Amino acid sequence: MRSPKLAALELKRFGRGKLPAAALIAILLLPLLYGALYLASFWDPYSRLDRIPVALVNDDKGATAGGKKIAAGDEITKGLRDSAVFEWHEVGASAARKGVEDGTYYLSLTMPADFSKRIASSSSDSPETGALEVRTNDANNYIVGQISRSVFSEVRKSASKNASRSILDKIFISFSDIHDATEKAADGADKLKGGIGKAKKGSKDLADGLSTAKNGSGKLAGGITRLNKGAGELETGAQGVADGTQKLADKVNGIAADVRPYLKDNGKMIGDTARFVEDTSRAARRHLDLLVKRAPGAAAEAHKAADALARVHKERCEDALLPDPELCAVLAHAKTSAADAAEIADDVNELVKNSHGDLEKLDSHLEDLQKQAKALADRSPTLDDDVEKAVADINHLNSGAHKVAKGAVRIHTGLANAQSGSADLDSGVGRLNTGAHDLDGGMFKLVDGSGELAGGLNEGVGKIPDYDKQDRDRRTDVMADPIQLANQSLHKAPNYGTGFAPYFIPLSLWVGAMVAYMLIQPLNRRALAAGASAWRIALAGWLPVAAIGLLQVAALMSVLHWGLGLQMTRAAGTVGFLALVVCCFAAIIQWLNARFGAAGRILVLAVLMLQLTSAGGTYPVQTSPGFFNAVHPFLPMTYVVESLRRLITGGGIGPVWQSTAVLTAFMVGALALTAVSARRKQVWTFDRLHPELSL
């Protein structure tokens, strides 16, 4: 009898009564319990997080920063309640703590009283970080704790972003303020540059004017010195004349009784004295005329220099925007000295002017004295003829000589004072002239420096950003959250169940084949007794379970696709590949049962557990201990899970072809080993007659 017919006879046994038929139906539907039921229980758990009760505690008291009220706790509370994440319950701190402990709430989120205050401190001198307090209890549910960490990480990121936005917005506003202030400073620097340029021209004019004033003050001092010298000579000469006339008058008056003989005997001496008086009077008149002519000019020069210094002091110190204190001190001293010199020159001129009548009288007296002396000299040979007239003339001459001497003393004293003042004026103007030239040289550097300052500030204005509100908001958004995660998932699974389907589908099919061999003999006893070939026996025991497996695949995938909504990128490929999978699993389980008998059933379960832990169906196998990494490539479910991921969610099918080859090899190898076991079963031994273990 051929293998298919033997397989058909094996299946017909399940039609002999209701219980065998029910058992066959149970075997067909068994993978649904492992596959569809498991997947249905957590098909999309993240879409139902809003059913998880979570305590929300808002103890935040708010804060004020920059005149603005901050209530970060209220903002986060409103955002969480508006979200679809968790079933939020606003409670107090003690109720939240108790609820997490007794399981009323899976976890709690607390915003402490100083939450807003800490966030607001980021713009103060002592910044602090705000803290969200999360309390979990793994005794309630470990997975919820893991989910909450991801959720609250997003909450923390959002709160940090809002806090950063506030700080960065102030920074960008400060940039605009700095830009405006620098722009004003640049305008001021431009004006300063222009003012310094004018000051530079003024300093040059000052230096030139002081040079002219220095020349004038030098000439004034020299002229007054010469006048003083002449006045000294005039004083000496006038005093000598007065002394001589006094002696002459005293002598003449003393010897008036004897004058005639005396005049007769001393006529030549009297003539010589008169000639001397004539010459002296002529020289005095010449010096007096020099004083009268030069005094007004000297006063005018002194006033010109004083006015120039006063004008410079007013322009540079009184009217200037940025006066130089050191220069102004020098200018003030020079202005005072020039004014004093001008006053002295005025005194001299006033002396000449006010004494003009006296000077004219003095000049007249000198002229009279000169004439009288000349007349006396001319008449000296005949004085004895006119003694009375001569005595009167001598007394008159003596009186005039004394007047001239007194006037010469006053003039000499005034010119001596004028000489001292003009010397001080010349010295002060000299110092001012030196300082003005130093100022002019320094103004060159100041002009260059102000130009560099103005240029640098204008250039800096262009480099300092000036953001409007729209640009500021855009930049604040970028800097508050500068790195965005461009999460691009290739062949993304739409939900949790789709991601785990490649793991639970082979699990359910393995269990289905395992239970099938609990009801169907791995080796057909009739074929063994009839001495059929080992391959025929192996195929006869494998085909019924493989056929049942195909029906299991059809039932399972129908429920997953139309019942739960499993979407497969390659639906036909998935079904075809699963047909190969159930054939492979049936062959492996058949061999384990045929070779090891009752113990084989335990081995089938052990191999299932080994595959579940080593296939990488949940976490990557690299995260498992070394043993599981070592056995990973040698187990069939490894290749089934990898290929189903490509067939259901998409991706290259290279691993699918590789898995097809590997599973085919497993299937053929298992059938070959089953044939060997069938051959051995055809030989009866004592162990077969009395097995040590029977299930």
C-alpha positions as CSV (number, residue, x, y, z in Angstrom):
1,M,0.0,0.0,0.0
2,R,1.3,3.4,-1.0
3,S,2.1,6.2,1.6
4,P,-0.7,8.6,0.6
5,K,-3.3,5.8,0.9
6,L,-1.8,4.9,4.3
7,A,-2.0,8.6,5.3
8,A,-5.7,8.7,4.2
9,L,-6.5,5.6,6.2
10,E,-4.9,7.2,9.3
11,L,-7.1,10.3,8.9
12,K,-10.3,8.3,8.3
13,R,-10.0,7.0,11.8
14,F,-11.1,10.5,13.0
15,G,-14.4,10.1,11.1
16,R,-15.5,7.1,13.1
17,G,-17.5,8.8,15.8
18,K,-18.1,12.2,17.3
19,L,-15.2,12.3,19.7
20,P,-12.4,11.5,17.1
21,A,-14.0,14.2,14.8
22,A,-14.0,16.7,17.7
23,A,-10.4,15.8,18.4
24,L,-9.5,16.5,14.8
25,I,-11.3,19.8,14.9
26,A,-9.5,20.7,18.1
27,I,-6.2,20.0,16.5
28,L,-7.1,22.2,13.6
29,L,-8.1,25.1,15.8
30,L,-5.4,24.7,18.4
31,P,-2.9,27.1,16.7
32,L,-5.6,29.8,17.0
33,L,-5.2,29.6,20.8
34,Y,-1.5,30.3,20.6
35,G,-1.4,32.5,17.5
36,A,-4.7,34.4,17.2
37,L,-5.6,34.5,20.9
38,Y,-2.1,35.7,22.0
39,L,-1.8,38.3,19.3
40,A,-5.4,39.5,19.9
41,S,-4.6,40.1,23.6
42,F,-1.9,42.7,22.9
43,W,-2.6,43.5,19.2
44,D,-2.2,47.3,19.8
45,P,-1.7,48.0,23.5
46,Y,-0.3,51.5,23.0
47,S,-3.6,52.7,21.5
48,R,-5.3,51.8,24.9
49,L,-2.9,53.5,27.2
50,D,-5.6,56.0,28.0
51,R,-7.3,53.2,30.1
52,I,-4.4,53.0,32.5
53,P,-5.1,55.0,35.7
54,V,-2.2,57.3,36.6
55,A,-2.1,59.9,39.4
56,L,-1.2,63.5,38.5
57,V,-0.1,65.8,41.4
58,N,0.4,69.5,40.6
59,D,1.9,71.2,43.7
60,D,3.5,73.9,41.6
61,K,3.0,77.3,43.1
62,G,4.1,79.3,40.1
63,A,6.8,82.0,39.8
64,T,7.5,85.4,38.3
65,A,10.4,86.1,36.0
66,G,10.9,89.4,34.2
67,G,7.5,90.7,35.4
68,K,5.8,87.7,33.7
69,K,3.8,85.1,35.6
70,I,5.1,81.5,35.0
71,A,2.9,78.5,35.8
72,A,4.7,75.6,34.2
73,G,2.9,73.0,36.3
74,D,-0.5,74.2,35.1
75,E,0.7,74.2,31.5
76,I,2.0,70.6,31.7
77,T,-1.2,69.5,33.5
78,K,-3.4,70.9,30.8
79,G,-1.3,69.4,28.1
80,L,-1.4,65.9,29.7
81,R,-5.1,66.0,30.3
82,D,-5.7,67.0,26.7
83,S,-3.5,64.1,25.5
84,A,-4.6,60.6,25.0
85,V,-1.8,59.1,27.1
86,F,-3.0,57.5,30.3
87,E,-6.1,58.0,32.3
88,W,-5.1,61.0,34.5
89,H,-6.5,61.5,38.0
90,E,-5.6,64.8,39.7
91,V,-5.0,64.0,43.3
92,G,-2.9,65.1,46.3
93,A,0.6,63.9,47.0
94,S,-0.5,61.5,49.8
95,A,-3.4,60.0,47.8
96,A,-1.0,59.4,44.8
97,R,1.6,57.7,47.0
98,K,-1.0,55.5,48.6
99,G,-2.7,54.7,45.2
100,V,0.6,53.6,43.6
101,E,1.3,51.5,46.6
102,D,-2.0,49.6,46.7
103,G,-2.4,49.4,42.9
104,T,-5.1,52.0,42.4
105,Y,-2.8,53.8,40.1
106,Y,0.0,52.2,38.1
107,L,2.2,55.2,38.6
108,S,2.2,58.9,39.6
109,L,3.7,62.1,38.1
110,T,4.3,65.0,40.5
111,M,5.3,68.6,39.8
112,P,6.8,69.9,43.0
113,A,6.0,73.3,44.6
114,D,9.2,75.0,43.3
115,F,8.9,73.6,39.7
116,S,8.2,77.0,38.0
117,K,10.6,78.7,40.3
118,R,13.4,76.4,39.3
119,I,12.6,76.9,35.6
120,A,12.4,80.7,36.0
121,S,15.8,80.6,37.8
122,S,17.5,79.8,34.4
123,S,17.7,83.5,33.7
124,S,19.0,84.5,37.1
125,D,22.5,84.4,38.6
126,S,21.8,81.0,40.3
127,P,20.1,78.7,37.8
128,E,18.5,75.5,38.9
129,T,17.0,72.6,37.0
130,G,13.3,71.8,37.3
131,A,12.5,68.2,38.3
132,L,9.4,66.1,37.5
133,E,9.0,63.3,40.0
134,V,7.8,60.0,38.7
135,R,6.8,57.2,41.1
136,T,6.3,53.6,39.8
137,N,5.7,50.2,41.4
138,D,6.9,47.2,39.4
139,A,4.8,45.1,41.7
140,N,1.7,46.5,39.9
141,N,3.1,46.0,36.4
142,Y,6.6,46.0,35.1
143,I,5.8,46.9,31.5
144,V,3.8,50.0,32.5
145,G,6.9,51.3,34.2
146,Q,8.9,50.8,31.1
147,I,6.2,52.5,29.0
148,S,6.0,55.4,31.4
149,R,9.7,56.1,31.1
150,S,9.3,56.7,27.4
151,V,6.2,58.8,27.8
152,F,7.6,61.0,30.6
153,S,10.8,61.4,28.6
154,E,8.7,63.2,26.0
155,V,7.0,65.2,28.7
156,R,10.4,66.3,30.2
157,K,11.7,67.1,26.7
158,S,8.6,69.3,26.0
159,A,8.9,71.1,29.3
160,S,12.6,71.7,28.8
161,K,11.9,73.0,25.3
162,N,9.4,75.5,26.6
163,A,11.8,76.7,29.3
164,S,14.6,77.0,26.7
165,R,12.3,79.0,24.4
166,S,11.8,81.6,27.2
167,I,15.5,82.0,27.8
168,L,16.5,82.0,24.2
169,D,13.8,84.6,23.4
170,K,15.3,86.9,26.0
171,I,18.8,86.3,24.4
172,F,17.6,87.2,20.9
173,I,15.8,90.3,22.3
174,S,19.1,91.3,24.0
175,F,20.8,90.9,20.6
176,S,18.4,93.5,19.2
177,D,18.9,95.8,22.1
178,I,22.7,95.6,21.7
179,H,22.3,96.2,18.0
180,D,20.3,99.4,18.7
181,A,22.7,100.6,21.3
182,T,25.7,100.0,19.1
183,E,24.0,101.8,16.3
184,K,23.4,104.8,18.5
185,A,27.1,104.6,19.6
186,A,28.2,104.5,16.0
187,D,26.1,107.6,15.3
188,G,27.7,109.3,18.3
189,A,31.1,108.2,17.1
190,D,30.5,109.7,13.7
191,K,29.5,113.0,15.4
192,L,32.5,112.7,17.6
193,K,34.7,112.2,14.6
194,G,33.3,115.3,13.0
195,G,33.7,117.3,16.2
196,I,37.2,116.2,16.6
197,G,37.9,117.2,13.0
198,K,36.7,120.7,13.8
199,A,38.7,120.6,17.1
200,K,41.8,119.6,15.0
201,K,41.3,122.6,12.8
202,G,40.8,124.8,15.9
203,S,43.9,123.5,17.6
204,K,45.9,124.4,14.5
205,D,44.4,127.8,14.5
206,L,45.2,128.1,18.2
207,A,48.8,127.1,17.6
208,D,49.2,129.5,14.8
209,G,47.5,132.3,16.8
210,L,49.7,131.6,19.8
211,S,52.8,131.7,17.6
212,T,51.7,135.2,16.4
213,A,50.9,136.2,20.0
214,K,54.3,134.9,21.1
215,N,56.0,137.1,18.5
216,G,53.9,140.1,19.6
217,S,54.5,139.5,23.3
218,G,58.2,139.2,22.6
219,K,58.2,142.5,20.7
220,L,56.1,144.1,23.5
221,A,58.5,142.9,26.2
222,G,61.5,144.1,24.2
223,G,59.9,147.5,23.5
224,I,59.0,148.0,27.2
225,T,62.5,147.0,28.2
226,R,64.0,149.6,26.0
227,L,61.4,152.1,27.2
228,N,62.3,151.3,30.8
229,K,66.0,151.6,30.1
230,G,65.3,155.0,28.5
231,A,63.2,156.0,31.4
232,G,66.0,155.0,33.8
233,E,68.4,157.1,31.8
234,L,65.9,160.0,31.8
235,E,65.4,159.7,35.5
236,T,69.1,159.7,36.1
237,G,69.7,162.6,33.8
238,A,66.8,164.6,35.1
239,Q,67.9,164.1,38.7
240,G,71.4,165.2,37.8
241,V,70.0,168.3,36.2
242,A,67.9,169.0,39.2
243,D,70.8,168.5,41.5
244,G,72.9,170.8,39.3
245,T,70.3,173.5,39.1
246,Q,69.7,173.2,42.8
247,K,73.4,173.7,43.5
248,L,73.5,176.6,41.1
249,A,70.4,178.2,42.6
250,D,71.6,177.7,46.2
251,K,75.0,179.1,45.3
252,V,73.5,182.0,43.3
253,N,71.0,182.9,46.0
254,G,73.6,182.5,48.7
255,I,75.9,184.8,47.2
256,A,73.4,187.2,45.6
257,A,75.2,190.1,47.2
258,D,78.4,189.1,45.7
259,V,76.8,187.8,42.4
260,R,78.1,190.4,40.2
261,P,81.8,189.7,40.9
262,Y,81.1,186.0,40.9
263,L,79.2,186.1,37.6
264,K,81.9,188.2,36.1
265,D,84.6,185.8,37.3
266,N,82.6,182.6,36.6
267,G,80.8,183.5,33.4
268,K,82.5,180.7,31.5
269,M,81.5,178.1,34.1
270,I,77.9,179.3,34.1
271,G,77.8,179.1,30.3
272,D,79.2,175.5,30.4
273,T,76.6,174.5,32.9
274,A,73.8,176.0,30.9
275,R,75.0,174.1,27.8
276,F,75.0,170.9,29.8
277,V,71.4,171.6,30.9
278,E,70.4,172.3,27.3
279,D,71.9,169.0,26.1
280,T,70.3,167.0,28.9
281,S,66.9,168.6,28.3
282,R,67.1,167.7,24.6
283,A,67.9,164.0,25.4
284,A,65.1,163.8,28.0
285,R,62.6,165.2,25.5
286,R,63.7,162.6,22.9
287,H,63.2,159.7,25.4
288,L,59.8,161.1,26.5
289,D,58.7,161.3,22.9
290,L,59.7,157.6,22.4
291,L,57.6,156.6,25.4
292,V,54.5,158.5,24.2
293,K,54.7,156.9,20.7
294,R,55.3,153.3,21.7
295,A,53.0,153.0,24.8
296,P,49.7,152.7,22.8
297,G,51.1,150.2,20.3
298,A,52.4,148.0,23.1
299,A,49.0,148.1,24.9
300,A,47.2,147.1,21.6
301,E,49.5,144.2,21.0
302,A,49.0,143.0,24.6
303,H,45.2,143.2,24.2
304,K,45.3,141.3,20.9
305,A,47.2,138.5,22.5
306,A,44.9,138.4,25.5
307,D,41.8,138.4,23.3
308,A,43.2,135.5,21.2
309,L,43.9,133.4,24.3
310,A,40.4,134.2,25.7
311,R,38.7,133.1,22.5
312,V,40.7,129.9,22.3
313,H,39.9,129.1,25.9
314,K,36.2,129.6,25.3
315,E,36.1,127.5,22.2
316,R,38.1,124.6,23.6
317,C,37.0,124.6,27.2
318,E,33.6,126.4,27.7
319,D,31.8,125.5,24.4
320,A,33.5,122.1,23.6
321,L,31.5,118.8,24.0
322,L,34.6,116.9,25.2
323,P,37.1,119.4,26.8
324,D,40.5,118.3,27.7
325,P,41.0,119.1,31.4
326,E,44.8,119.3,31.2
327,L,44.7,121.6,28.1
328,C,42.0,123.8,29.7
329,A,44.2,124.3,32.9
330,V,47.1,125.5,30.7
331,L,44.7,127.8,28.6
332,A,43.2,129.2,31.8
333,H,46.6,130.2,33.2
334,A,47.7,131.7,29.9
335,K,44.5,133.6,29.6
336,T,45.0,135.1,33.1
337,S,48.7,136.0,32.4
338,A,47.7,137.6,29.0
339,A,45.0,139.6,30.7
340,D,47.5,140.7,33.4
341,A,50.0,141.8,30.8
342,A,47.3,143.7,28.9
343,E,46.3,145.4,32.1
344,I,49.9,146.4,32.8
345,A,50.2,147.6,29.2
346,D,47.0,149.6,29.8
347,D,48.5,151.0,32.9
348,V,51.5,152.2,31.0
349,N,49.3,153.5,28.2
350,E,47.0,155.0,30.8
351,L,49.9,156.6,32.5
352,V,51.0,158.1,29.3
353,K,47.4,159.0,28.4
354,N,46.4,160.3,31.8
355,S,49.7,162.0,32.3
356,H,49.6,163.3,28.7
357,G,49.1,166.8,30.1
358,D,51.9,166.2,32.6
359,L,54.1,164.8,29.8
360,E,53.3,167.7,27.6
361,K,54.0,170.0,30.5
362,L,57.2,168.1,31.2
363,D,58.1,168.3,27.5
364,S,57.2,171.9,27.6
365,H,59.2,172.4,30.7
366,L,62.1,170.6,29.2
367,E,61.7,172.7,26.1
368,D,61.6,175.8,28.2
369,L,64.6,174.6,30.2
370,Q,66.4,173.8,27.0
371,K,65.6,177.3,25.7
372,Q,66.5,178.9,29.0
373,A,69.7,177.0,29.3
374,K,70.6,178.0,25.7
375,A,69.7,181.6,26.4
376,L,71.7,181.5,29.7
377,A,74.6,180.0,27.8
378,D,74.3,182.6,25.2
379,R,74.1,185.3,27.8
380,S,76.6,183.9,30.2
381,P,79.4,186.3,29.1
382,T,77.2,189.2,29.9
383,L,75.5,187.9,33.0
384,D,77.1,190.3,35.2
385,D,75.2,193.0,33.4
386,D,71.9,191.6,34.3
387,V,72.4,189.9,37.7
388,E,68.9,190.2,38.8
389,K,67.5,188.7,35.6
390,A,70.1,185.9,35.8
391,V,69.2,185.1,39.4
392,A,65.5,184.9,38.5
393,D,66.3,182.7,35.5
394,I,68.4,180.4,37.6
395,N,65.7,180.0,40.2
396,H,63.2,179.4,37.5
397,L,65.5,176.8,35.9
398,N,66.0,175.0,39.2
399,S,62.3,174.8,39.8
400,G,61.7,173.3,36.3
401,A,64.5,170.8,36.7
402,H,63.0,169.5,39.9
403,K,59.7,169.0,38.2
404,V,61.3,167.1,35.4
405,A,63.1,164.9,37.8
406,K,59.9,164.0,39.7
407,G,58.1,163.2,36.4
408,A,61.0,161.0,35.2
409,V,60.8,159.0,38.5
410,R,57.1,158.3,38.1
411,I,57.6,157.2,34.4
412,H,60.5,154.9,35.3
413,T,58.6,153.2,38.1
414,G,55.6,152.6,35.8
415,L,57.7,151.2,33.0
416,A,59.6,148.9,35.5
417,N,56.2,147.3,36.4
418,A,55.2,147.1,32.8
419,Q,58.5,145.4,32.0
420,S,57.9,142.7,34.7
421,G,54.4,142.1,33.4
422,S,55.4,141.9,29.8
423,A,58.1,139.4,30.7
424,D,55.5,137.2,32.5
425,L,53.2,137.6,29.5
426,D,55.9,136.5,27.1
427,S,56.8,133.5,29.2
428,G,53.1,132.4,29.6
429,V,52.4,132.9,25.9
430,G,55.5,130.8,25.2
431,R,54.3,128.0,27.3
432,L,50.8,128.2,25.7
433,N,52.5,128.1,22.3
434,T,54.3,124.9,23.2
435,G,51.2,123.3,24.7
436,A,49.1,124.3,21.6
437,H,51.6,122.7,19.3
438,D,51.5,119.6,21.5
439,L,47.7,119.7,21.4
440,D,47.8,120.0,17.6
441,G,50.0,116.9,17.4
442,G,47.8,114.9,19.8
443,M,44.7,115.9,17.8
444,F,46.2,114.0,14.8
445,K,46.1,110.8,16.9
446,L,42.7,111.7,18.3
447,V,41.3,112.2,14.8
448,D,42.8,108.8,13.7
449,G,41.5,107.1,16.8
450,S,38.0,108.6,16.4
451,G,37.9,107.5,12.8
452,E,38.9,103.9,13.8
453,L,36.3,104.0,16.5
454,A,33.5,105.2,14.2
455,G,34.5,102.6,11.5
456,G,34.7,99.8,14.0
457,L,31.3,100.6,15.5
458,N,29.6,100.9,12.1
459,E,31.2,97.6,11.1
460,G,30.0,96.1,14.4
461,V,26.5,97.2,13.8
462,G,26.4,95.2,10.6
463,K,27.7,92.1,12.5
464,I,25.3,92.2,15.4
465,P,22.0,90.5,14.5
466,D,18.8,92.4,14.8
467,Y,15.9,89.9,14.8
468,D,12.2,90.8,14.3
469,K,9.6,88.8,16.2
470,Q,9.0,86.3,13.4
471,D,12.7,85.6,12.9
472,R,13.2,85.5,16.6
473,D,10.5,82.9,17.1
474,R,11.9,80.8,14.3
475,R,15.4,80.8,15.7
476,T,14.1,80.2,19.2
477,D,12.3,77.1,18.0
478,V,15.4,75.8,16.4
479,M,17.8,76.5,19.3
480,A,15.3,75.2,21.9
481,D,15.1,71.9,20.0
482,P,18.2,72.0,17.7
483,I,18.2,68.3,16.9
484,Q,15.2,66.6,15.4
485,L,15.1,62.9,15.1
486,A,14.4,62.0,11.5
487,N,12.8,58.7,12.4
488,Q,12.4,56.8,9.1
489,S,11.3,53.3,9.6
490,L,11.8,51.0,6.7
491,H,8.9,48.6,6.3
492,K,7.3,49.8,9.6
493,A,4.9,47.4,11.4
494,P,1.6,49.3,11.9
495,N,1.0,47.9,15.4
496,Y,2.4,45.7,18.2
497,G,0.6,42.6,17.0
498,T,2.0,42.8,13.5
499,G,5.5,43.1,14.9
500,F,5.0,40.0,17.0
501,A,3.1,37.8,14.5
502,P,6.4,36.3,13.0
503,Y,7.1,35.0,16.5
504,F,3.7,33.7,17.6
505,I,2.7,32.1,14.2
506,P,5.5,29.5,14.2
507,L,5.0,28.9,17.9
508,S,1.3,28.0,17.3
509,L,2.2,25.8,14.3
510,W,4.8,23.9,16.3
511,V,2.3,23.4,19.1
512,G,-0.3,22.3,16.5
513,A,2.0,19.6,15.1
514,M,3.1,18.6,18.5
515,V,-0.5,17.9,19.6
516,A,-1.3,16.2,16.3
517,Y,1.4,13.6,17.0
518,M,-0.2,13.0,20.3
519,L,-3.2,11.6,18.5
520,I,-1.6,10.3,15.3
521,Q,1.2,7.6,15.4
522,P,4.5,8.9,14.0
523,L,5.0,5.4,12.4
524,N,2.1,3.5,10.9
525,R,1.9,0.2,12.7
526,R,0.2,-1.6,9.9
527,A,3.0,-0.6,7.5
528,L,5.6,-1.7,10.1
529,A,3.9,-5.1,10.5
530,A,3.6,-5.5,6.8
531,G,7.3,-4.9,6.3
532,A,6.9,-1.9,4.1
533,S,9.9,0.1,3.1
534,A,11.2,2.5,5.7
535,W,10.6,5.6,3.4
536,R,7.1,4.6,2.8
537,I,6.5,4.2,6.5
538,A,8.1,7.6,7.3
539,L,6.0,9.3,4.6
540,A,2.8,7.6,5.8
541,G,3.3,8.9,9.3
542,W,4.3,12.4,8.1
543,L,1.6,13.1,5.4
544,P,-1.5,13.2,7.8
545,V,0.1,15.7,10.1
546,A,1.4,17.8,7.2
547,A,-2.1,17.9,5.8
548,I,-3.5,18.9,9.1
549,G,-0.8,21.6,9.3
550,L,-1.9,23.0,6.0
551,L,-5.4,23.3,7.3
552,Q,-4.1,24.9,10.5
553,V,-2.2,27.5,8.4
554,A,-5.4,28.3,6.4
555,A,-7.5,28.7,9.6
556,L,-4.9,30.7,11.5
557,M,-4.1,33.1,8.7
558,S,-7.7,33.6,7.9
559,V,-8.5,34.7,11.4
560,L,-5.4,36.9,11.7
561,H,-6.1,38.6,8.4
562,W,-9.9,39.0,8.4
563,G,-10.4,38.8,12.1
564,L,-7.5,40.9,13.6
565,G,-6.6,42.8,10.5
566,L,-3.1,41.5,9.9
567,Q,-1.8,43.0,6.7
568,M,0.9,41.1,4.8
569,T,3.2,42.7,2.2
570,R,3.5,39.3,0.5
571,A,0.4,37.4,1.4
572,A,0.8,34.5,-1.1
573,G,4.4,34.1,-0.2
574,T,3.6,34.1,3.5
575,V,1.0,31.3,3.1
576,G,3.3,29.3,0.8
577,F,6.2,29.7,3.2
578,L,4.1,28.6,6.2
579,A,3.1,25.5,4.2
580,L,6.8,24.6,4.1
581,V,7.1,25.5,7.8
582,V,4.4,23.1,8.9
583,C,5.8,20.3,6.7
584,C,9.3,20.9,8.3
585,F,7.9,21.1,11.8
586,A,5.9,17.9,11.3
587,A,8.9,16.1,10.0
588,I,11.1,17.1,13.0
589,I,8.4,16.3,15.6
590,Q,7.7,13.0,13.8
591,W,11.4,12.0,14.1
592,L,11.6,13.0,17.8
593,N,8.5,10.9,18.6
594,A,9.6,7.9,16.3
595,R,13.1,7.8,17.6
596,F,12.7,8.5,21.3
597,G,9.1,7.2,21.8
598,A,7.4,8.6,24.9
599,A,10.5,10.6,25.8
600,G,10.3,12.2,22.4
601,R,7.2,14.2,23.4
602,I,9.2,15.8,26.2
603,L,12.0,16.5,23.8
604,V,9.5,18.2,21.4
605,L,8.5,20.5,24.2
606,A,12.1,21.1,25.2
607,V,13.1,22.0,21.6
608,L,10.2,24.4,21.5
609,M,11.4,26.2,24.6
610,L,14.9,26.3,23.2
611,Q,13.7,27.8,19.9
612,L,11.5,30.4,21.7
613,T,14.5,31.7,23.7
614,S,17.0,31.6,20.8
615,A,15.0,32.7,17.8
616,G,15.2,36.5,18.5
617,G,11.4,36.8,18.3
618,T,11.2,39.6,21.0
619,Y,14.6,41.1,21.8
620,P,17.5,40.8,19.4
621,V,19.4,37.6,20.1
622,Q,22.6,39.6,20.6
623,T,21.1,40.8,23.9
624,S,20.7,37.2,25.2
625,P,23.5,35.2,27.0
626,G,26.2,33.5,24.9
627,F,24.6,30.1,24.9
628,F,21.5,31.3,23.1
629,N,23.6,33.1,20.6
630,A,25.5,29.9,20.0
631,V,22.4,27.7,19.2
632,H,20.6,30.5,17.4
633,P,21.8,29.5,13.8
634,F,21.0,25.8,14.3
635,L,17.3,26.0,15.1
636,P,14.6,26.1,12.4
637,M,12.4,28.7,14.1
638,T,15.3,31.2,13.8
639,Y,14.9,31.1,10.0
640,V,11.1,31.0,10.2
641,V,10.9,34.2,12.3
642,E,13.4,36.1,10.1
643,S,11.6,35.1,6.9
644,L,8.1,35.9,8.2
645,R,9.3,39.4,9.1
646,R,10.3,40.0,5.5
647,L,7.1,38.5,4.1
648,I,4.7,40.3,6.4
649,T,6.2,43.8,6.9
650,G,8.4,43.9,3.8
651,G,12.1,43.9,2.9
652,G,14.5,41.9,0.7
653,I,13.5,38.3,0.2
654,G,17.1,37.0,0.2
655,P,16.7,35.6,3.7
656,V,13.5,34.0,2.7
657,W,15.2,31.9,0.0
658,Q,17.9,31.0,2.4
659,S,15.4,30.0,5.0
660,T,13.5,27.9,2.4
661,A,16.7,26.0,1.7
662,V,17.5,25.5,5.4
663,L,13.9,24.4,6.2
664,T,13.9,22.0,3.3
665,A,17.1,20.5,4.5
666,F,15.7,20.2,8.0
667,M,12.6,18.5,6.6
668,V,14.4,16.1,4.3
669,G,16.9,15.3,7.1
670,A,14.2,14.7,9.6
671,L,12.3,12.4,7.2
672,A,15.5,10.5,6.5
673,L,16.1,10.0,10.2
674,T,12.5,8.9,10.6
675,A,13.0,6.3,7.9
676,V,16.1,5.1,9.8
677,S,14.0,4.9,12.9
678,A,11.2,3.0,11.0
679,R,13.7,0.5,9.8
680,R,14.9,-0.1,13.4
681,K,11.3,-0.4,14.5
682,Q,10.8,-3.3,12.2
683,V,13.2,-5.3,14.4
684,W,11.6,-6.3,17.7
685,T,13.8,-6.1,20.8
686,F,13.2,-6.7,24.5
687,D,13.0,-2.9,25.1
688,R,10.2,-2.6,22.6
689,L,8.3,-5.4,24.3
690,H,8.8,-3.9,27.8
691,P,9.5,-0.2,27.4
692,E,10.8,1.7,30.5
693,L,8.5,4.6,29.9
694,S,5.0,4.7,28.3
695,L,2.8,7.8,27.7
